[in-house]
Amino acid sequence: TFGGVITVKARVVFVHPFCLFSIIQYNPAELEDEFDVSDLKLTENDVFVGDEVEFVGLSMRQTLIFSLGKVESVEALNSESSQARTPSFIPMNQEIFSTSCIGTDPNGFSGP
């Protein structure tokens, strides 16, 4: 469902078990009359300190956030996998990067 207005058929391409996000595939032509949508471009490039990145997400109030940022640090994600516990998903070989905000989307999308 887009904006609570229109429902389209979609296919789940990827579900991340730890970070709580999914990638879906749908036909954008079904939204042409209601929304201006475009392809999301994902990169396989590594992220380095000083790189500019785009953040798109939801605020705590579930409103759209878009901001431009500069990578300030890149660190390995540390999981405490050595302790005995109930079996669960443990992320491996992942990095976390911290950013500073350098602006918002020129179309005016930003969070509270």
N, C-alpha and C positions, 0 to 999 in steps of 0.2 A: 504494500500500500504506500503510495506517495502522497504526503501531505494530508492523509486522511481523506483524499478526494477520489483517487482512482486506484484500482487494483489491476495489476498486470501479471501474466504468467512469468515465472522466473525459475531458474535452475540454480541450486546451491553448488558452487564450484569448490569452495574451501571453507572449513570451519576450524578456527584455531581453538584448541582445547584449554588454553591457559589465559590468553589475552581477551577472551570474550568478544571476538569479532568474526564476521563471516564475509565471504565474497560471493555475490550472486551475479548471474548473467540474465539479462532480459533484453527484449527488443525495444530500443529507445523510440522507434517509430510509433509505438503505442502511446507515447506521452507527448508527442509533438504539439497537440492542441492545448495541452494543460500546462506543461513545464518545458523549460529550456534546459536540456540535459546534454552532457558530453561524456566522452570516454574518460575513465580514470587511467592514468598512465603510471604503472608501477615500475620501479627501477631495480636492477640487480646490483647496482653500484654500492660500494661501501660508503658509510657516512663518516666524515672526518670533522674534527674541530675546525670551525670557520665556515663550513658549508651552510648555505641557506636552504631551508626546508619549509614546506607548507604543511600546516596542521588543519585537518578537517575532523570535526567530532561533534559531540553533544555536550552541552553544559549540564550542571546538576538539575537544571529546570527543564531539560530535554529540548533546548533550543539549539539551533545550528551555530557552531563556532567555526570560523576560518581565520587563521592568523599566519603571518609570515614570521619565521624565526631564524636565528643563527645558532648553530651547534656550539655549545660552550664546553661540553665534556662528553666523552664516550667511555663507558665502563662495561665490564663483563657482568652479566646477571649471575649473582651467586645464589645457589640453591643449597640448602642444608640436606643433602642426600645421604650423608654418612650416618645419620641417626636412624635407629630402628623405629618404624612407624607403619601405619596402615598404607598399603600400596596405593600410589596415586601418580598422576602425571607429573613429571619433573622436567622442566625446560632445560635444554642443554644447548651450548654454543649460541647463546643469544646475547645481544648487547642492548644496553639502555643508554640513550643520549639525552642530555639536558640541553634546553634551549633558552634563549632570551628572545622576547618578543620584539620584532623590528617593524611591525605594522600590521594592518588588517587588509582584508580583501578590498580592492578598489570598487567592487560592487556593493560594498557596505555590510557584508556578512561579518559579524563578530559576536562574541559572547558577552554576557553581563559581567 
